[in-house]
Amino acid sequence: MIPKSVQTFMETITNQYGADHPEWVAVFNKCYANTLETTVKKLNDGSIFLLTGDIPAMWLRDSTAQIHPYLILAKDDPEIQDLIKGVLTCQLRSIALDPYANAFNAEANGQGHQTDQTEMNDWIWERKYEIDSLCYPLQLAYLYYLATDDARVFDSDFLLAVDKVLEVWETEQNHANSPYQFTRDTWRVEDTLTNEGKGPDCVVTGMTWSGFRPSDDACIYNYLVPSNQFAVLVLSYLADIFDLIIPDQKKLGRITRLKAAIEAGIQKYALVKNQAGQEIYAYEVDGLGNAAIMDDANIPNLMSLPYLGYCDVADEIYQKTRATLLSAENPYYYQGKFAAGNGSSHTPENYVWPIALAMQGLTTPDKAEKAEILEMLVATSAGTNLMHEGFDVDNPANYTRDWFSWANMMFCELMLDYFDIRIKIKKAV
């Protein structure tokens, strides 16, 4: 059932912008309602399990992105507040269950990748460790607070999850001390870790290690820069919480030290030179001098840094990084007859992701560029009025996933952004 506030909001958007942009609004209305109509599952304890779409599991990352655009309505709507808090409760309890897992089942049903060689249990769908999986729920809690002034969200589930996250991020600053390993019997090298499940060699940098990217594909070099930058942002949120909202000087000191170490590692190891000799952010590094100059469609990525709040859109290093990512120097930048943008190792060559296109639009101040991307997204939906995972730049009728809730909501965010309707965030300090 769609809450009345959501119905009213869609009607308002239709009335204000539908005459000038009927195709945009048609896609917006279908996508904005679709997440509520198809992915929400209320559990017996009152928490809310959010399906990622056509897979019967909840990803910590995806579920945050799926619920994110409803924050716009949260301030004055108890039903939306309950929805967001219900999802957050499910996420935080999942982190407490296993902070190394990225996707969970609604109950202990043993579904998912149970044959993986790692510490699986019946609650876990997949146990690929990704920094961003821990960032997203903590971000959601803080942004919910910014939207509503409701500090009750920082409850015992939140406090336990914070302790779990800090412990993992500190441990993974020196992966040699980590209990985590992961291997999968598969032909697809992106789905498993080398070195008996411990991943490639790296050295201590101050940053925190990640086994996998937000695409769920294995890192080539395991200091994943945009995920570490997201961690810096989230740690700045936690510093606010434990300084001003629920003061705890011991925890604040721990958070501040970790944030400073990760940021110092980024500045020392993650800045590299592109082909033009300009200083930019690498996507991944290992501390041994190896770096990947690229971007992946999934968020957090380097393109998303101003959107997340890590830096300003006008930041010089960001702008040079962005220009590099939107060029042939990025191996996942594709151009074709119908689209140009970033793809992923997770999908075939020449497949651009609507998520990446939406993020390109969300991180430009140029309204003409935003409009061009919105037109491109509508034109490449293959007549479904829903967003796909990826599509062929030369034939949008070829796509992966009939619909993808995260991508749907990214289209909604971009269209709202075009009309200057935005979620309140706070930049890293």
Helices and strands as residue ranges (DSSP letters): H 4-17, H 22-38, E 40-42, E 48-50, E 58-59, H 60-67, G 68-76, H 78-97, E 103-104, E 124-126, H 131-148, G 151-153, H 156-171, G 172-177, G 189-191, H 194-197, E 223-224, H 225-240, I 241-245, H 249-269, E 271-273, E 279-281, E 284-285, E 291-292, G 302-304, H 305-308, H 316-325, E 333-335, E 340-342, E 351-352, H 354-362, H 367-379, E 390-392, E 395-400, H 405-418
